[in-house]
Amino acid sequence: MKTANKTLKTLQSKEIFVDIYTDNFGNSFYGFIRNFNEIFLLLEHYNDDGIYNGIVIFRREDITRIKWENNNTKGALKTISRQILTENLNDINIESIETIIKTVDKTFKHITIQIQEINTDWCIIGQVIEMDNETILIKEYGTMSSLDRGMLMIAIADITRVDAGGIYERNLLKIHTENN
């Protein structure tokens, strides 16, 4: 077994709190590894304040380093408030980007898509309307200030990360639901 896979399996099975870096996109994420394969890694994410912030699914090739058992991760772990997840993360299939999109949308009733190679600050939050192995149609949720809803078509090949269930997304969905 490869060193990386053996280490990830240990981090997952022992529920070790980690800090995952995607330096090319300027991000760092605290959390617990919940699933991985040769291509993808699913993280139960906690923000810098120790609050549950949904899930993040990375392409493993975008992960530049993973740290654990250092002062930062030990300190952050002391601040987290673990909660019982209402979503079953075992329902999320990470075999392909298509299965990730379908199962995340089904599990969380929304999806957040990152296209970081185009713009690291841009994300699309919405519901999957239709997709094939090349294209996805999303009924997008606008920002909290605009509350706009529109349709968006993007290439699946451009997706670099999939998130769901984060604080911002939950609040955005709540506001959109109240306004309907």
C-alpha positions as CSV (number, residue, x, y, z in Angstrom):
1,M,0.0,0.0,0.0
2,K,1.3,3.5,-0.9
3,T,2.5,5.7,2.0
4,A,-0.1,8.3,1.2
5,N,-3.0,5.8,1.2
6,K,-1.8,4.1,4.3
7,T,-1.5,7.4,6.1
8,L,-4.9,8.7,5.0
9,K,-6.4,5.4,6.2
10,T,-4.8,5.8,9.6
11,L,-6.0,9.5,9.8
12,Q,-9.5,8.4,8.9
13,S,-9.8,5.3,11.1
14,K,-8.3,7.0,14.2
15,E,-10.4,10.2,13.5
16,I,-7.3,12.4,13.7
17,F,-8.0,16.1,13.3
18,V,-6.1,17.5,10.2
19,D,-5.3,20.6,8.4
20,I,-5.4,20.2,4.6
21,Y,-3.7,22.7,2.4
22,T,-4.4,23.5,-1.3
23,D,-1.5,26.0,-1.6
24,N,-2.1,26.6,-5.3
25,F,-5.5,28.0,-4.5
26,G,-4.4,29.6,-1.2
27,N,-6.7,27.5,1.1
28,S,-6.4,25.6,4.3
29,F,-9.1,23.4,5.9
30,Y,-9.5,21.9,9.3
31,G,-11.4,18.7,9.8
32,F,-11.7,14.9,9.8
33,I,-11.1,12.7,6.8
34,R,-14.3,10.8,6.2
35,N,-13.6,9.1,2.9
36,F,-11.0,9.0,0.1
37,N,-9.9,7.1,-3.0
38,E,-7.1,7.6,-5.5
39,I,-8.8,10.7,-7.0
40,F,-10.9,12.4,-4.2
41,L,-10.9,13.1,-0.5
42,L,-14.0,14.0,1.6
43,L,-13.4,16.1,4.7
44,E,-15.8,16.9,7.5
45,H,-14.9,20.6,7.7
46,Y,-14.6,22.9,10.7
47,N,-13.9,26.6,10.3
48,D,-11.2,28.5,12.2
49,D,-13.6,29.1,15.1
50,G,-14.1,25.4,15.6
51,I,-17.7,25.4,14.2
52,Y,-18.9,22.6,11.9
53,N,-18.9,24.0,8.3
54,G,-20.2,21.2,6.1
55,I,-18.1,19.0,3.9
56,V,-15.4,19.6,1.4
57,I,-14.5,17.2,-1.4
58,F,-11.1,17.8,-2.9
59,R,-9.3,16.4,-5.9
60,R,-6.3,14.7,-4.2
61,E,-4.0,16.2,-6.8
62,D,-4.9,19.7,-5.5
63,I,-3.8,18.8,-1.9
64,T,-0.3,20.0,-1.4
65,R,0.1,18.9,2.2
66,I,-1.7,17.6,5.3
67,K,-0.7,18.4,8.8
68,W,-1.7,17.0,12.1
69,E,-0.5,16.7,15.7
70,N,1.1,20.1,15.6
71,N,0.3,23.1,17.8
72,N,-2.2,24.6,15.3
73,T,-4.2,21.4,14.9
74,K,-4.0,20.6,18.6
75,G,-5.2,24.1,19.5
76,A,-8.0,24.1,16.8
77,L,-9.2,20.6,18.0
78,K,-9.7,22.0,21.5
79,T,-12.1,24.6,20.2
80,I,-14.3,22.5,17.9
81,S,-17.8,21.7,18.9
82,R,-18.6,18.3,17.4
83,Q,-22.2,17.9,16.5
84,I,-24.3,15.0,15.3
85,L,-24.5,15.3,11.6
86,T,-28.0,15.3,10.2
87,E,-26.6,14.1,6.8
88,N,-25.2,10.7,6.3
89,L,-21.8,11.1,4.8
90,N,-21.7,7.4,3.9
91,D,-24.4,8.3,1.3
92,I,-21.9,10.4,-0.6
93,N,-20.2,8.4,-3.4
94,I,-16.8,9.7,-4.3
95,E,-16.0,7.4,-7.2
96,S,-16.3,10.1,-9.9
97,I,-17.1,13.8,-10.1
98,E,-20.5,12.9,-11.5
99,T,-21.4,10.6,-8.5
100,I,-20.1,13.2,-6.1
101,I,-22.3,15.9,-7.6
102,K,-25.4,13.7,-7.6
103,T,-25.0,12.2,-4.1
104,V,-24.0,15.5,-2.5
105,D,-27.0,17.3,-4.0
106,K,-29.3,14.5,-2.9
107,T,-27.9,14.3,0.6
108,F,-27.7,18.1,1.3
109,K,-30.4,19.4,-1.1
110,H,-27.8,21.8,-2.5
111,I,-24.3,21.8,-3.8
112,T,-21.4,24.3,-3.8
113,I,-19.1,24.1,-6.8
114,Q,-15.7,25.6,-6.9
115,I,-13.9,26.4,-10.2
116,Q,-10.7,27.5,-8.6
117,E,-8.5,27.4,-11.7
118,I,-10.6,30.2,-13.2
119,N,-11.2,32.2,-10.0
120,T,-10.3,31.0,-6.5
121,D,-12.9,33.4,-4.9
122,W,-15.9,32.3,-7.0
123,C,-18.3,29.6,-6.1
124,I,-21.7,28.4,-7.3
125,I,-24.3,27.4,-4.8
126,G,-27.5,25.8,-6.1
127,Q,-29.5,22.7,-6.9
128,V,-28.6,20.3,-9.7
129,I,-31.3,20.3,-12.4
130,E,-29.7,18.1,-15.0
131,M,-26.3,16.7,-15.9
132,D,-24.4,14.3,-18.1
133,N,-20.7,13.4,-18.0
134,E,-19.7,16.8,-19.6
135,T,-22.2,19.5,-18.5
136,I,-24.2,20.4,-15.4
137,L,-27.2,22.7,-15.2
138,I,-27.7,24.3,-11.8
139,K,-30.6,26.4,-10.4
140,E,-28.3,28.9,-8.7
141,Y,-28.9,30.6,-5.4
142,G,-27.9,34.2,-5.5
143,T,-26.0,36.0,-2.7
144,M,-27.8,37.0,0.5
145,S,-28.0,40.6,-0.7
146,S,-29.4,39.9,-4.2
147,L,-31.5,36.7,-3.5
148,D,-31.4,36.2,-7.2
149,R,-32.2,32.7,-8.7
150,G,-31.0,31.9,-12.1
151,M,-29.9,29.0,-14.3
152,L,-26.3,28.3,-15.0
153,M,-24.6,25.8,-17.3
154,I,-20.9,24.8,-16.7
155,A,-18.5,22.2,-17.8
156,I,-17.9,19.4,-15.3
157,A,-14.3,19.2,-16.3
158,D,-13.7,22.7,-14.8
159,I,-14.9,21.7,-11.3
160,T,-12.0,21.6,-8.8
161,R,-13.9,21.2,-5.5
162,V,-17.4,20.4,-4.2
163,D,-18.7,21.6,-0.8
164,A,-22.0,21.4,0.9
165,G,-23.7,22.1,4.3
166,G,-21.5,25.0,5.3
167,I,-22.6,27.9,7.5
168,Y,-23.0,30.3,4.6
169,E,-24.9,27.8,2.5
170,R,-27.3,26.9,5.3
171,N,-28.0,30.6,6.0
172,L,-28.5,31.3,2.3
173,L,-30.9,28.5,1.9
174,K,-32.8,29.6,4.9
175,I,-33.2,33.1,3.6
176,H,-34.2,31.9,0.1
177,T,-36.8,29.5,1.7
178,E,-38.3,32.3,3.8
179,N,-38.6,34.6,0.8
180,N,-40.6,32.0,-1.2
